[in-house]
Amino acid sequence: MELKFSEHAYVPFVSVENMIRLVKSIGPEKFMSELGDAIEADFKRWELFDKTPRVASHSDVGVIELMPTSDGEMYGFKYVNGHPKNTAEGLQTVTAFGLLADVYTGYPKLLTAMTLLTALRTAAMSALVGRYLAPKGSRTMAMIGNGAQSEFQCLAFKAICGIENVRLYDIDPEATEKCARNLEEAGLSVARCKTAEESMENAEIITTCTADKQHATILTDNMIGDGVHINAIGGDCPGKTEVAEAVLRRSDIFVEYPPQTRIEGDIQQLPEDYPVTELWQVMLGQSKGRTHDRQITLFDSVGFAVEDFSALKYVLEKIQGTDFYDNLDMLADPSDPRNLYGMLS
């Protein structure tokens, strides 16, 4: 007899094209602001989540990672790579896709492209943390590293923290020009700087986002004055750092998930028992964030699976009632679940 597919065989799939349509329909700044709220809500449920450092496969030229988590009702994972050498070959440094599934049935609920979504999520998380840790009334941010993530960071800090001025610096002047052009209509005052030191003049927030897979020192001790917030997002795998150890030791350090950050973040330079504060505790009021004007706060950002889980849930919610997805036939789900072989007849 003929076996028919059930409606459960189809999974909503958000392609790159549809992700672009979705983001444009909402607006990038609103998208990141709402996504920041979604991440915050999930961080306040932190103890419900399965947590593990991401599963990483390292090579001499990059890394490929899986980032899984579950809150007991939904399960999500992201596949993501990081290959700094790709830019010189005309390829993206980071690409990603993700899946969200129902824990009760194990059936996927969403499959989506996540390269663009990862950039939006990373920026939303940075600015969300900035809302807790940056000096109150911050209006100027230094953006050191003007690659693929830079515009997202600037717009997220504008939308979530009220930043009005961004000071751009990159070792490649063309990258700075690209970033400045893309921000022309963003309502930000944009300054092109010739050195990292120049970019930090009058900046309350300093964001570092460089890509080289090496121990680098983007921020040296003599560059950092009291009272700033450092958003360090470039050091995100073993052997890759941006901030001098002396700066780390002068700062109050905040992290997503210590077992992962100690492997991948800037704090890999410090002893394993060096004290850090977990952000979920700050968001719940269990730990203190910024406490005085001269305090240096540092977010050692590496990205964690809960943030991607939040992004996947947010996208699933936002595509409801739209045509921003396709029905993907990816599950073998015959009408008689005992007769899988019959599908070959």
N, C-alpha and C positions, 0 to 999 in steps of 0.2 A: 504494500500500500504506500501511497505517497506521504512523505513526512513533510510537514509544514513548519516553518520557523515561527517561534513565538515572539511576541513583542519584546521579550526580555533579551533577545539576541542582539538588539541594537543599542549601541552606546553613543551618547552625545560626544561628538568630536569637534573641538574648536581648533581650526587651522590657523596658520599665521595670518592669512587674509582676514578671517573672521575675528581673530584677536585684535587686529588693528581696527576693524570696524567697531568692535565693542568698546575699546578704549576711547576712540574718537567720539562715539555716541555719548559717553559719560563725560569726557574731558580728562586729560591726563592728571591735572591737579586734583580734581574731585575724586578720580579713581584712586590716587595714592592716599588721599586723606581718608576716604572710606576704608581702604585696605589697611591703613594704619590703625583705625578703630577696630577692625576685625582681628588684627594681630594682637592688639592690646587685650581684647576680650578673651582670646585663647590663652595668652600668657597668664591671665588671671585664673585660668583653669589648669595651670601648669601641672599640678600633681595628678591629673587624670591621664596624662599622655604617656605612652611608651617612649622612652628616650634612649638613644644610643648614638655614639659618634658615627658620622656617616661612613659608609663602606667605600674605601678609596682604593683605586688601582693607579699607582704612580708610575710614570716613565720619565726618561730624561727630558722629554719635551712638554710634559703636561700631566694632567690627572683626569680620570673618569670616576665619577662618584654616584652612589645611590644614597638617597636621603629619605628613610622611611619613618613613619610614626602613626599612632592611632590614639584616638580618645575613647576607645571602647565601643563606639557606634559607627564611626567611619575610619577607614584606613587610607592613608595617602603615601605616595612616594614621588620623588623627582629623580630623574636621570639628568646629570649635568656634567659637563666637561670644563676644563680650564686649560687652554693652550696658548700661552702668551706669544709664541712664535707665529700663530696663525695670522695675525694682523699683517705681517710682512708678506704673507702669501695671498692676501686678499680675502681671508676668511675671518669669521667671528672668533674672538678669544673664548667666548662662552656660548654654548648652545644647550638647550634643555627641553625636556618634555615631562609631563607628569600625569598621574592617574589617581583618581579618588574612587574608593570602593565601599560598599555596604558590608559591615562586619557580619551582619546576621546571615546574609546569603553568600558573601564572597564575590558577588557580582559587581563589576565596574559600574560606576555611576557617571564618570566623566574621564575622557582622555583629551589632553590639550597640549598644544605647543606652549613652551614656557620660556623661551629665550627672552622675548619682550616682557613677559610676566615676571621673570626673575629680576630684571632690571627695575621694574616698578616696585616689586616687593622689597628689594634691597634698599631702595631709596625711601620707601615708606617706613621701613624699620629704622633706618638712620634718623629720620626726622622725628619719629615717635620717641626714640630715645633722647633726641635733642630737646624735646618738649619737657622731659623730666630732668635733664642734666645741664643743658646750656644756661648761661647767665640769663636772668630775666631781662626782657627787653632787647635781646640780641637782634641786631639788624644787618650785620656784615659777616659774610662767610668767605674764607679762603678755600678755593677749590684747586687742589694740587693733584694733577693728573686729569687731563681733559679728554679722555677716551670715551668709550661707548656708554659709561655709566654717569658721566659728569652732568649732563643736562637733567637727567632724572633727579640727581641729588639736589641740584639747585632749585628745581621746581617743587620738590617735596618739602624742602626747608622753607620755601616761600609759602606753600599752602598750609603747612602744619605748624611752623614756628614763627612765621611772619618776617622772614628774611627779606630785606629790600635791596641789598648790595652784594654782588658776588665778585671776587677778585680771582681771576683765572691764571694758572701757570702750568705749563707743560714743557718738558725738554724739547718737544717738537712744536714749533710755533704754528704749524698748520693745524695741529689738533686744537690749539687755543682758538684759532680763527674759526674753525668748524663749530666749536662750542658757542662762541660769541654770536655767530650768525644764527644758530638755532634758537638762541635766547633773545633775539632782537625784539620779538613781539610778546615777550613774556611778562613785561611790566617790571623788570629788574634793571637796576643800574649795573652795568657790566664793565669791569676794568680788566684790560689785558696787561699782564705783568711779565717782566723779563727774568725774574728770579723768584724762588720760593719765598725768600725773605720779604721781598716786596709785596707778594700776595697776602702776607699775614699782617700788614700794617692796618691797625684799627679793627682787626677781625676778632670777634668774640668766639667764633666757631671756626675750627680748622679741619677740613676734610681731606684725607689723603686717599688716593685711589690710583695706585700705579700697578702695573701688570707683570713686571719681570719676576720670574721665579728664582729669586736669589735673596740672600740677606742684604738688604739695602738699608741705608739710613737717610730717609727723606726728611725726618725731623730730628735735628740734633739738639742737645741740651740747651745751648746758648740761643736757640731760635724761639724757645717757648717761655713766655712770660706768665706771671700768675693770673689766675682767674679765667682762663680760656677753657673751652670744651673741645676735645680732640675726637673726631669721628674717623677712626682708623679702619678703613674697609679693604685695603689692598693686601694686607698680610693674611692669607686665608688657606695656607697649606704648609706642611713641614718644609723648612728651609727658605721660607718667604716671609720677610718682615719689612717694616717701613720706619719704625720708631726706635730711636736709640734707647738702650737699657736705662740710661740715666733719666730720661724723660718718664719712662714707665715708673721708676722708683719715686719720682716726685708727684705722681698722679694717683688719684683714687680710680681704680680700674673696675669697669663694669662689663660683664660678659653675658652671653646667652646661656651656654651650657658648658661649665668648666672642663669636663673630661674631653670635650672636643676642642675647645679654645686652647687648652694647654698643649695640644698637639699641633694645632694649625695657626694659632693667632700670634700676635706680637709677644704675648707672655710666654711663648716657648723659650724665650731668652732668660726667663726667671726660674728660680727653684720651683719644684712641683707643688710645694706647700705655700707658695707666696699668696697672701690674702687677696681675694677678689670678691666682688659683690655680684650676685645673680640678679638680672633685671626683673624677673618675675616677682621677686621679693620687694623690689623698689615699687613696682606697679601696684602691689597689694598693700603697700605701706608698712611692710615688715622690716625693711631696711631703709636707711637714709640715702638720698641721692646727693644733690648739691646742698651744702650746708652753710657756706660762707663765700664772700666775694673773692677771696684770694685762692680758693680751691681750684686745682686743675683736675677736671674730670676727663676720663678717657674711655670711650666705647671701643673695646677690642672686638670688632665685628668680623665674624667668619661665616655667618648665615647658618640657620638651624632649621631642621625639618618642620617644626611647628609653624614657622613662618610660611613655608610652602603649603602646608596643610590649610592654613588660613586663606592663602591666595586661591587654592583650588576650590574651597567652599564658597568663597566670594564670587568666583567666576561662575560656578554652578548656579548660584542664586541669581546672578545678573543675566544669564542667558535664558531664563525661564520666560516664556511668552514672546521670544524673539526668533529671528531667523539667523542668528549669529553662530550657528553650529550645523553640522551634518550628522545624520544618523549613520554610524559606522557599524557594518556587519562584521563583528569580530569574535562572537561567541558561538561555539557549537552548542546549540540548545534545541534539540529535537522535541517535538510534541510528546513523544514517549521518552522520558529521560533514561530508560533502561536500554534503549535501542540506538546507541550512538553509531554503531556500525551501519545501521540501516540508512544513514545519511549518504553513504557511498553508493547505495543502490540506484 
